[in-house]
Amino acid sequence: MSGNGTYIWDTFCNNTLSQPPVIMYRGQWLRGQRHGCGLLQLGLSLGAHYTGEFKHNQKHGAGILVSNNGFILKSKQLFQDGNLDAMNAENTDITNAKGIKYDQTVEPYKFDIIDNSVGFRYHVKQAIKNIDKQQQIRLAMINKFIESNKKLYDNLRLSDCGEIDENIPADLIEFELRALDNSLRCYESDLKRIYYKYCTLCNSKKINFTPILIRLYLWQMYYDCNIHEKGLTLVQIDNIFAQNPRWLASSPHDPFEPVYYWQFIHSLISVANKLYAKRALPGLKPDTILANAFRKFMDKDILPGVTQQKGHFTNGYGVFMPLKPLYKLYQSLGEPHTLLTFIRAVHPPSHLKVKTPNDLYVESDNPRFGQNTYIFGNEITYVLDSYEEITIQNMKKQKKIGLKLFNFNNLPCTSIIAIFSRIFPKVCEEQKIINLNIEITFFEFFEIFIACALKSVSLRELSVAEQSSTKGVSTIPTAPPQTPTEYY
C-alpha cells in the first residue's frame, strides 16, 4: 500500500455517543510502511500524539510530540530512527523544507505527564495584563506628588501601590502559579467527575473505555452553568481559547473536535479569568488574582450548574437529530453567524438577495429516522433504524433530495426573537430589541432550531384543528411582520 491512508489499531464497536480513544495513523505510506508526513494518535484519552515525519515505519525527522498534559516537544530533528534525538541550540529556528513549520524549540526532554502546571503561566500573565492600568497610573501620580512634597504635606501617606512596572515581578507570578495549582487540587475530584459526566452525556448504557470530551458537550456544560446570563457567549469563549496556539484548537468552533482533559482545565481557567479576575493588583497574601477567580467560578457557576441539564440537546434531540447534516446547514449560514442572519434565513427580506436553506433543500416524502453514534473510530455516524435497498439510482437520488430543515415560515419574527431571548437574555430589554448581531455556535443554533421546529409544529396543529372545527374555513389571520424594518 502506497499513498495516503488511515490505519486504526485495536478498534472495537462502540455504538454510543462518547468519543473513544483510538490508536490511529493518518498520513503517507510507502509499500505498507509509514513513510512521509503523518499523524500518529497514541490511543490515550488525554490526547498524546505525534505529528511529523516518518521513515520506514519509524518516527524520523521534524515533528511535534504532545504529551498527556499538553506539554509540547518539537524540533526539526525530533526523532532519529524512532528514538528521541538530542536537540541542540542550532535547532531553535525550525522550518521544514516540506512545508511543516514549527516555532521555537522548548527545553529538551522536559516531559512530565504528572506536572499539572504546564501552560498556567500564560493564564497568570493574561490576568495581570488585564489589571486596570488607569487606576494604577492615578495612584502612581499621587505617590509621586506626595514624595516630592513631603515637607508641605507631612500628614499624607503614600498609597499602597507604587509606580507601574511593565515587567511583571517574578515572585508575583510564582505565587499566583502556586495558588492556582492549589485551587485545582482542591477541586480535582469534582473536575474529573464533571469531565466524565459530560463525556457520557447522551449515553443510555455504560461504556468500558475512557471517553474523550467533544466541544459540543463542553458548550452544553457552559449553557447549564448560565454563562449567557453573565454576558459571555460561547463564540467568545471559543475565541479566548483559540488565542493561545499551544492549546491546539485546530478549529475554534468545530463542535466535534475533541477537548482533552488538560484543554478542559485551560478552558475553565480562561472563563474564570474573564468573569471574576480582579482588575487591580492583589492585596496582602494570600490574596490572589486568578486563584480566587477560579474558586468563585467553581462555587458560583460550575458546581451548581452541572446539577441541571438545560435545553433540548440532552432531552433526546441530541441523539435522534442528524447532527452532521444539521451542522452543514448551520455552516451554510456562516460559522459562526448572527441571530439576524438566522431570521433572514427564515424570513428573507424582499429587497435583499439572501441565499436561504430553502434554496438548498427540497422536501422529502420519505423521512428516515435513526440516531447518532460512534461506531468505529472517532467519527460520528447517523445510523438509520431501518435500511432501504441501496442502489446506484437511490444514491444519486439522495444526493439531489435532502431534508427541508427550514420550513418555519409560519413563525412570526416576534416568536423567533422570543426564542432568542431565552438563550441570550441580553437580546431584549424591557420588551425592546437591543442586539441581534450576537454570534452563535452550532450548539446555540441547535437549541434555536429545535425550539423553532416545536413552535412551528404546534402552530400548524392549532391551525388544522381550527380549520376542521369550522368545516374547512380558516379564521386565523395571517400574522403581519413584527420585526422592525431597520433590521433588514
Sequence and secondary structure as in RCSB ss.txt:
>XXXX:A:sequence
MSGNGTYIWDTFCNNTLSQPPVIMYRGQWLRGQRHGCGLLQLGLSLGAHYTGEFKHNQKHGAGILVSNNGFILKS
KQLFQDGNLDAMNAENTDITNAKGIKYDQTVEPYKFDIIDNSVGFRYHVKQAIKNIDKQQQIRLAMINKFIESNK
KLYDNLRLSDCGEIDENIPADLIEFELRALDNSLRCYESDLKRIYYKYCTLCNSKKINFTPILIRLYLWQMYYDC
NIHEKGLTLVQIDNIFAQNPRWLASSPHDPFEPVYYWQFIHSLISVANKLYAKRALPGLKPDTILANAFRKFMDK
DILPGVTQQKGHFTNGYGVFMPLKPLYKLYQSLGEPHTLLTFIRAVHPPSHLKVKTPNDLYVESDNPRFGQNTYI
FGNEITYVLDSYEEITIQNMKKQKKIGLKLFNFNNLPCTSIIAIFSRIFPKVCEEQKIINLNIEITFFEFFEIFI
ACALKSVSLRELSVAEQSSTKGVSTIPTAPPQTPTEYY
>XXXX:A:secstr
  EEEEEEES     BSSB   EEEEEEEETTEEEEEEEEEES TT  EEEEEEETTEEEEEEEEE TTS EEEE
EEEEETTEE    GGGSS B TTS B      TT   TT   TTHHHHHHHHHHTS HHHHHHHHHHHHHHHHTT
TT TT    S     SS  HHHHHHHHHHHHHHHHHTHHHHHHHHHHHHTTT SS  SS  BEEHHHHHHHHHHT
T GGGT  HHHHHHHHHT GGG  SSTT TTSEE HHHHHHHHHHHHHHHH  SS   STT  SHHHHHHHHIII
IIHHHTT   SSGGGTHHHHS HHHHHHHHHHT SSEEHHHHHHHHS  TTS    HHHH    SS   EEEEE 
STT EEEEESS     HHHHHHHHH        TTS HHHHHHHHHHH TTSEETTEE     EE HHHHHHHHH
HHHHHHHHHHHHHHHHHHHTTT          S GGG 
